[in-house]
């Protein structure tokens, strides 16, 4: 069985790659669902909007993440999410039809390996979604924001800081990630800062002692 790195190398050789500026739309609701994406570099947000137009962030994607892998297994005619870049990004993409040709042709001997790899990515995404649903049911807003900050502190675009880990995120983004209003997010962040659990610095937040994964949640 080939390692995922080797599988990716073979797949990327068949993909188109392109550079995207920050805050660039990659997918909009209603777009045809015909392409698999892979994040080579950068960071993206996956959002949905409710009936009132309020945006919620489902996930952030980083280097090594797939986008649209569900379409490898199921026929989904159109997209229902809004995906845009957060930073300068490089994406690789391949149409599902072309991917199926490869898996039935020159990559046929590795078909099971590719389906396993795509399935594992989907399973991790499902586990994250289940935990987020549990957080909405079991945690108050401050607890959800604490969870969001801990998750962000473990992402590849976080930075080590003398007091913990620095994450680049705005109050609006935190509100969308934790399913609350921007005003509520601001109040909760001020509360966490008053308790010396975080430090706000402009468009970034220092999560103190983020290396202890449960400390922040235990304190809230």
MOTAMO-V414569 format. One line per field, one symbol per residue. ss: DSSP state (H for helix, E for strand, L for the rest). phi: phi as a letter, one per 20 degrees, with the letter a starting at -180 (. if undefined). burial: 1 if it has 16 or more other C-alpha atoms within 10 Angstrom, else 0. A space follows every 10 residues. Layout:
BEGIN
ss=???
phi=???
burial=???
END
This chain:
BEGIN
ss=LLLHHHHHHH HHLLLEEEEE LLLLEEELLL LELLEEEEEE ELEEEEEEEL LLLLEEEEEE EELLLEELLH HHHLLLLELL LEEEELLLEE EEEEEHHHHH HHHHLLLHHH HHHHHHHHHH HHHHHHHHHH HHHHHHHHLL HHHHHHHHHH HHHLLLLLEE ELLEEEEELL HHHHHHHHLL LHHHHHHHHH HHHHLLLEEE ELLEEEEELL LLLLHHHHHL
phi=.ffgffffgf fffdeecbec ffmefdccgn fgeccedcee bobcddccce fenfeceead dcgneecnfg ffdcedgcec cddcfecgcc cdbbfgffff fffdcfdgfd gfffffffff ffffffffff ffffffeddf fffffffgff fffeffeecf cgercecebe fffffffdlb ffffffffff ffffelebce cmecceeflf fegdfffffe
burial=0000001100 1100101001 0000011100 0011111111 1111111100 0000111111 1110111111 1100000011 1111111011 1111110010 0110001001 1011001110 1100000000 0100100010 1111111111 0110000100 0001111101 1111111111 0100110110 0110001111 0000111111 0000011001
END
